[in-house]
Amino acid sequence: MLKWYHFIMLFFGGAFVANFFPHFVEGVTGDMFPTPFADPPGQGLSSSTVNVLWALGNLVAGYFLLQGGKLSLQNRTAVLVAFIGFAAMSINLSVVFAGLA
C-alpha cells in the first residue's frame, strides 16, 4: 500500500525523468542549452557536456525517486502519478523553452 509520501516521490520522479530528455538530446547533439548552472541560471547557455551531465543527474534522481515511490507497472495508481509528474514537467518545459526561442 502506498503512503502519501510515495505519491510525492512518484510525481517528482516522473518530473526528473522528463527533464532528462531535452538536456540529453541537446547535449549529445553538441548544442548549448540552458541549465541551472548557466549565467543567468536557467536562461544562459551551458556547454553540451554540462547538459549531458545535468541530464544524467536528472535520470539518476528520477530513478531513485521512482524506486523510493515503489513504482510498479502492476500498480496503475503509481504509474498514473508518475505519468502526471512526467506530463506536468513536459508541458512546463515546452512553455519555458518556447519562451527562450
C-alpha distance (Angstrom), angle and dihedral (degrees) to the residues before:
residue distance angle dihedral
M1 . . .
L2 3.76 . .
K3 3.77 120.0 .
W4 3.81 124.3 -148.5
Y5 3.80 93.2 -96.4
H6 3.80 91.6 54.9
F7 3.79 88.8 62.9
I8 3.81 90.7 53.2
M9 3.79 91.1 49.1
L10 3.80 91.8 48.2
F11 3.81 92.8 48.9
F12 3.80 93.9 49.9
G13 3.80 92.0 40.3
G14 3.79 88.9 58.6
A15 3.80 90.1 46.7
F16 3.81 93.1 51.8
V17 3.81 91.5 49.1
A18 3.82 90.1 51.2
N19 3.81 90.1 51.3
F20 3.81 89.4 54.2
F21 3.80 94.4 68.7
P22 3.83 105.8 60.9
H23 3.80 93.6 43.2
F24 3.80 93.3 45.9
V25 3.81 94.2 47.5
E26 3.80 93.5 46.8
G27 3.79 91.1 44.2
V28 3.79 98.4 50.0
T29 3.81 91.0 45.9
G30 3.80 89.2 55.9
D31 3.79 96.5 -115.0
M32 3.78 125.8 139.6
F33 3.81 113.4 -120.7
P34 3.82 137.0 172.4
T35 3.81 119.4 -85.2
P36 3.81 133.2 164.5
F37 3.82 87.0 -99.2
A38 3.81 95.1 62.1
D39 3.79 125.3 96.9
P40 2.99 108.3 -84.7
P41 3.82 94.1 24.6
G42 3.79 113.3 -110.2
Q43 3.81 93.2 5.0
G44 3.78 107.1 56.6
L45 3.77 119.9 72.4
S46 3.79 126.3 -99.7
S47 3.78 126.5 -159.6
S48 3.78 121.8 -94.2
T49 3.82 90.2 -108.2
V50 3.80 92.1 54.5
N51 3.80 88.9 49.4
V52 3.80 93.0 52.2
L53 3.81 90.7 48.4
W54 3.82 90.9 47.3
A55 3.81 89.9 48.7
L56 3.79 92.6 50.7
G57 3.81 90.4 48.0
N58 3.80 89.2 53.1
L59 3.80 91.0 48.8
V60 3.81 92.6 50.9
A61 3.82 92.2 46.4
G62 3.81 90.4 47.6
Y63 3.79 91.6 49.7
F64 3.79 93.8 51.7
L65 3.81 92.7 44.5
L66 3.81 91.8 50.1
Q67 3.79 90.6 46.3
G68 3.82 91.4 48.1
G69 3.80 89.3 47.4
K70 3.81 88.8 55.9
L71 3.78 96.1 -119.1
S72 3.77 110.1 -165.8
L73 3.77 125.6 169.3
Q74 3.80 87.6 -139.6
N75 3.82 90.6 60.5
R76 3.80 105.1 74.8
T77 3.79 92.9 -172.2
A78 3.80 91.9 56.1
V79 3.80 91.5 47.6
L80 3.81 91.4 48.0
V81 3.81 93.4 51.1
A82 3.82 91.7 48.2
F83 3.80 89.3 47.8
I84 3.80 91.6 50.5
G85 3.81 89.3 53.5
F86 3.81 90.0 47.5
A87 3.81 92.0 48.5
A88 3.81 94.2 45.4
M89 3.80 92.2 52.1
S90 3.80 92.0 43.9
I91 3.80 92.4 53.0
N92 3.80 91.2 44.7
L93 3.83 91.2 50.8
S94 3.80 91.8 49.2
V95 3.81 90.4 54.5
V96 3.81 95.5 43.4
F97 3.80 96.1 45.7
A98 3.80 93.0 43.6
G99 3.80 87.4 58.5
L100 3.81 90.5 54.8
A101 3.80 94.3 55.1
